[in-house]
Amino acid sequence: MFGTANCASVNKLVVSFLILFATQAGAVTWDASAQHAGFLGDGSIAVGFENEAHWFGMDLGIGGSQDYDGSVVSQYNLKMRFMPLTWGLGKWGILDAPYLGVQAMYSRSGDFFYKSPGQYPEGNYYDETSLRTAISMGIAWSSKQWSVFYELVLIDTDIISQYNTRSSLEYEQLFSAAVGIRYYFDQLRAE
């Protein structure tokens, strides 16, 4: 069993790393995005940047979801993406495939991300903390100032649950699929 204090400490270290790493990004262009799912909320909006070399991007946003009891909760999201492979598609734009990401989500609600709902098999199904981290893999298509993306996201609670239940979760229970759109305020991508 993972300890709650250990998980919370690791999550804080991940967030600290994300913020410190972002300060090394160099010259940037700013963007705004909207996303559905991917543990950032049923709906999420964010502002962020990508460096001019286009290998790193970061977004800070807010999302909204319904908790398991139906109450509406908001959460704060920090998301980084690393884009090592970029494919030029000529007049059709640019494809980033695949790219990798790390994200952190925080909810002020005392229950969201914190209490295991009653349908789970045990009270300590995963470590209870309001700060969650996740990893993602995605693909993005960009043309001039717009980008459309798709991601598969794996949250830390699912990794912990898989360990605690001896791999009893199905593949489709482990990942959250996300779709979104991003607008670049400066034309970052050359065609």
ABEGO torsion letter per residue (X at the ends): XBBAAAAAAAAAAAAAAAAAAAAAAEBBBBBBBBBBEGGAEABBBBBBBBBAAGABBBBBBBBBBBBAAGBBBBBBBBBBBBBABBBBAEAAEBBBOBBBBBBBBBBABAABGABBBAABABAAABBBBABBBBBBBBBBBBBEABBBBBBBBBBAAAAAAAAAAGGABBAAAABBBBBBBBBBABBABBX
